Amino acid sequence: MFVIKRFSELTFNEALSLWNESWKHYFSDMTMDLNRFLQKVTSEGISLEHSVVAVYEGKLAGFVLNSFRTINDKKYVWNGGTAIAPEFRGMGIGKKLIEASLEIYEEQDVDVARLEAIKENEAAIKLYEKMGYETFEELTFLQYEGELPQLKRTNREITVEEVSMQQIKSVSFYEPLTAWQTQFSSLKDFICVLATKNGESVGYAVYKKGYRDDGELAGIVLYQCVTNPHVRDEKDTTSELIHYSFSPVEAAVRRITMNVPKKDNALNSLLTDIGFTPLVEQVHMERPMKKEQEPCVTKTFAEKD
């Protein structure tokens, strides 16, 4: 017997066990302890009561996690994870979970549904396409381990300084619709920097520095790096933002970009040139939940005749 339940009906231990079991033999290690799982749910705004669980013959078989946000007056939902336990794969359970989620999206008056999928996971991508999702961009994680002396400043006319999140949100080219986990609502203890040239805002970056228990720098994660499309010097602006964000360059730590669009050629080419390598590549998919109404055109008398 097959049943769909809400994730909120599970105990925390059941939820964690299902999470870890369902990600076995996946493309990367997604398992975590209870504290990390609860942090994920909180930071990404996962709604457990609007997330679904598949139960097959009394056993937890898989899940879809869902998170909702309103951005630019539209309601978005993000699939924060679809996974099926190994013994239940190939039974069509993923399709049933997506169908149940789409019903919830309609009930919640969602405008747009989004998700990311590992680029190599062709089976999952085909399922999402059958359910109405389309890829609109590709995302990448780039990484570098060690000192970074090859990262140098290129244009000292560009000034980079730390600012508040509100200052970033106030620039004309602010982009709120980044990948879900890189949006401000998903981040904690992040740093914002703004690049200016001759008094004009030309770019910004958002990143986080992680520290060990002894206070030593452990790593840096870059979440956003955006340049003003209406000014020149995109490459120099990006270089200055990266130099500031990934400093000190003499620190032998791990540096990562998170879900950066591959279409961002200045950033990706710059990092690739200095030795960053791909860690994970994903497709960013979207499904409109509401059909746009066709404009009502009033016919002339001649057309009516």
Residue pairs with C-beta under 8 A, 6 or more apart in sequence:
1 56
1 57
1 58
2 54
2 55
2 56
2 57
2 93
2 96
3 54
3 55
3 56
4 52
4 53
4 54
4 55
4 96
4 97
4 100
5 52
5 53
5 54
5 55
6 48
6 49
6 50
6 51
6 52
6 53
7 15
7 48
7 49
7 51
7 52
7 53
7 63
7 65
8 48
8 49
8 51
9 53
10 18
10 53
10 60
12 34
12 37
12 38
13 34
14 60
15 37
15 48
16 32
16 33
16 34
16 37
17 60
18 53
18 60
18 62
18 63
18 85
19 30
19 31
19 32
19 37
19 63
19 81
19 83
20 31
20 32
21 60
21 85
21 86
22 62
22 63
22 83
22 84
22 85
23 29
23 30
23 31
23 83
24 85
24 86
25 86
26 83
27 118
27 120
27 121
27 280
28 118
28 280
30 81
30 83
32 40
40 46
40 80
41 48
41 65
43 186
43 187
43 188
44 67
44 78
44 80
44 180
44 181
44 186
45 67
45 68
45 69
45 185
45 186
46 65
46 66
46 67
46 80
47 66
47 67
47 68
48 65
50 66
50 68
50 104
50 108
51 63
51 64
51 65
51 66
51 80
52 63
52 64
52 66
52 97
52 100
52 101
52 104
53 60
53 62
53 63
54 60
54 61
54 62
54 63
54 84
54 88
54 93
54 96
54 97
55 61
56 88
56 91
56 93
59 85
59 88
60 85
61 84
61 85
61 88
61 93
62 82
62 83
62 84
62 85
62 88
62 93
62 94
62 97
63 81
63 82
63 83
63 97
64 79
64 81
64 82
64 97
64 98
64 100
64 101
65 79
65 80
65 81
65 82
66 77
66 78
66 79
66 80
66 101
66 104
66 105
67 77
67 78
67 80
67 180
68 75
68 76
68 77
68 78
68 108
68 110
69 75
69 76
69 78
69 183
69 185
70 76
71 176
71 177
72 176
72 177
74 111
74 112
75 108
75 109
75 110
75 111
75 112
76 110
76 111
76 112
76 113
76 114
77 105
77 108
77 110
77 112
77 113
77 114
77 289
78 113
78 114
78 115
78 180
79 101
79 113
79 114
79 115
80 180
82 94
82 97
82 98
82 115
82 124
84 93
84 94
94 124
94 127
95 127
95 130
95 131
98 127
98 128
98 131
99 131
102 113
102 131
102 132
102 289
105 113
105 289
106 289
110 289
111 288
111 289
111 290
112 286
112 287
112 288
112 289
113 133
113 286
113 287
113 288
113 289
114 180
114 284
114 285
114 286
114 287
115 128
115 133
115 285
116 139
116 179
116 180
116 259
116 282
116 283
116 284
116 285
117 124
117 125
117 128
117 282
117 283
117 285
118 124
118 280
118 281
118 282
119 125
119 138
119 281
119 282
119 283
120 281
125 135
125 283
125 285
128 285
131 287
132 287
133 285
133 286
133 287
134 285
134 286
134 287
135 283
135 284
135 285
136 284
136 285
136 286
137 261
137 262
137 263
137 283
137 284
138 261
138 262
138 263
138 281
138 282
138 283
138 284
139 179
139 259
139 260
139 261
139 262
139 281
139 282
139 283
139 284
140 257
140 259
140 260
140 261
140 262
140 268
140 278
140 279
140 280
140 281
140 282
141 256
141 257
141 258
141 259
141 260
141 278
141 279
141 280
141 281
142 256
142 257
142 260
142 268
142 271
142 272
142 276
142 277
142 278
142 279
143 254
143 255
143 256
143 257
143 276
143 277
143 278
143 279
144 254
144 255
144 256
144 271
144 274
144 275
144 276
144 277
145 252
145 253
145 254
145 255
146 252
146 253
147 249
147 250
147 251
147 252
148 246
148 249
148 251
148 255
148 274
148 275
149 249
149 250
150 274
150 275
151 242
151 243
151 246
151 249
151 274
152 243
153 239
153 240
153 243
154 235
154 236
154 239
154 240
155 197
155 233
155 236
155 237
155 239
155 240
157 197
157 198
158 195
158 196
158 197
158 202
158 233
158 236
158 237
158 240
159 195
159 196
159 197
160 193
160 194
160 195
160 240
160 241
160 243
160 244
161 193
161 194
161 196
162 191
162 192
162 193
163 192
163 193
163 194
163 204
164 192
165 184
165 190
165 192
167 192
167 194
168 174
168 192
168 194
168 204
168 206
169 176
169 184
171 194
171 201
171 204
171 228
172 201
172 228
173 201
173 226
173 227
173 228
173 229
173 230
174 204
174 226
175 224
175 226
176 183
178 223
178 224
178 259
179 258
179 259
179 284
180 186
181 223
181 258
181 259
182 206
182 223
182 224
182 258
182 259
184 190
184 206
187 206
187 208
187 223
188 208
189 208
190 206
190 207
190 208
190 223
191 206
191 207
191 208
191 209
191 245
192 204
192 205
192 206
193 204
193 205
193 206
193 207
193 241
193 244
193 245
194 201
194 203
194 204
195 201
195 202
195 203
195 204
195 205
195 227
195 237
195 240
195 241
196 202
197 231
197 233
197 237
200 228
200 231
201 228
202 227
202 228
202 231
202 233
202 237
203 225
203 226
203 227
203 228
203 237
203 238
203 240
203 241
204 224
204 225
204 226
204 241
205 222
205 224
205 225
205 226
205 241
205 242
205 244
205 245
206 222
206 223
206 224
206 225
207 220
207 221
207 222
207 223
207 245
207 246
208 220
208 221
208 223
209 217
209 219
209 220
210 217
210 218
210 219
210 220
210 221
211 217
211 218
212 218
217 248
217 251
217 253
218 253
218 254
219 253
219 254
219 255
219 256
220 245
220 246
220 253
220 254
220 255
220 256
221 255
221 256
221 257
221 258
222 242
222 245
222 246
222 255
222 256
222 257
222 258
222 260
223 258
223 259
225 238
225 241
225 242
225 245
225 257
225 260
225 264
225 267
227 234
227 237
227 238
227 241
227 266
228 237
231 237
234 266
235 266
235 270
238 266
238 267
238 270
239 270
242 267
242 270
242 271
243 249
246 255
255 276
256 279
257 267
257 271
257 276
259 282
259 284
260 267
260 268
261 284
262 268
262 281
